[in-house]
Amino acid sequence: QVQLVQSGAEVRKPGASVKVSCKPSGYTFTGYYIHWVRQVPGQGLEWMGWINPKSGGTNYAQRFQGRVTLTRDTSISTAYLELSSLKSDDTAVYYCARRGQRLVLRTYYYYYMDVWGKGTTVTVSS
Amino acid sequence: DIVMTQSPLYLPVTPGEAASISCRSNQSLLHSNGFSYLDWYLQKPGQSPQLLIYMASNRASGVPDRFSGSGSGTDFTLKISRVEAEDVGVYYCMQALQTLFTFGPGTKVDIK
């Protein structure tokens, strides 16, 4: 069964950093990109970035550039999101999601988020 | 950035009746391959989002056939042919054309 297991809830003070983990199972870790998406309480979904677990290559949403770092440890098949200089409005649930794919017209790949973790709640409060 | 809008934002439904959600983008989501890069996700209460529809009209694995997606370019629709109690939650459209993926604000579907 394919699943993404995320680390537990975290509480941090403003200005601190937090590191959230995401451990896939049921498939080859290096075979699929991992997205990170957050949801501020009572609000919608916001894409933060993705990581290629095979190469370590990353792509970040511009608004998080300089504050977010996506990494992975292939030895333990785990992806990480680290967010620094935390502010109160970073209080959110952080999800990891697998980038699934479908071959289209035998030429293009269409990508989607087909498996999601249960989310990690990060609370930023003084 | 591509901006996604949805309507309505709240949709009370009667079980067994049909429901429809509209999603619009401020730029065309039509790829050069002829397909529109638009997904639909459902977030049930207390759960993570789950993929319902990808590439505007393709049901994800395990999604009941009462769900259907249509549209192209900038206008898309998600239809539920006969709503069931388990369909309650917030439905999000998301554009997948640009790497800065953006979601709509969500449509909350609830039982009357």
Chai-1 contact restraints between the chains, C-beta under 6 A:
chainA,res_idxA,chainB,res_idxB,connection_type,confidence,min_distance_angstrom,max_distance_angstrom,comment,restraint_id
A,G44,B,F103,contact,1.0,0.0,6.0,A-B,restraint_1
A,G44,B,P105,contact,1.0,0.0,6.0,A-B,restraint_2
A,G44,B,G106,contact,1.0,0.0,6.0,A-B,restraint_3
A,L45,B,Y92,contact,1.0,0.0,6.0,A-B,restraint_4
A,L45,B,F103,contact,1.0,0.0,6.0,A-B,restraint_5
A,W47,B,F101,contact,1.0,0.0,6.0,A-B,restraint_6
A,N59,B,T99,contact,1.0,0.0,6.0,A-B,restraint_7
A,A61,B,L100,contact,1.0,0.0,6.0,A-B,restraint_8
A,Y95,B,S48,contact,1.0,0.0,6.0,A-B,restraint_9
A,L105,B,N33,contact,1.0,0.0,6.0,A-B,restraint_10
A,Y108,B,N33,contact,1.0,0.0,6.0,A-B,restraint_11
A,Y110,B,M55,contact,1.0,0.0,6.0,A-B,restraint_12
A,Y112,B,D39,contact,1.0,0.0,6.0,A-B,restraint_13
A,Y112,B,L51,contact,1.0,0.0,6.0,A-B,restraint_14
A,Y112,B,Y54,contact,1.0,0.0,6.0,A-B,restraint_15
A,D114,B,L51,contact,1.0,0.0,6.0,A-B,restraint_16
A,W116,B,S48,contact,1.0,0.0,6.0,A-B,restraint_17
A,W116,B,P49,contact,1.0,0.0,6.0,A-B,restraint_18
A,K118,B,S48,contact,1.0,0.0,6.0,A-B,restraint_19
A,G119,B,S48,contact,1.0,0.0,6.0,A-B,restraint_20
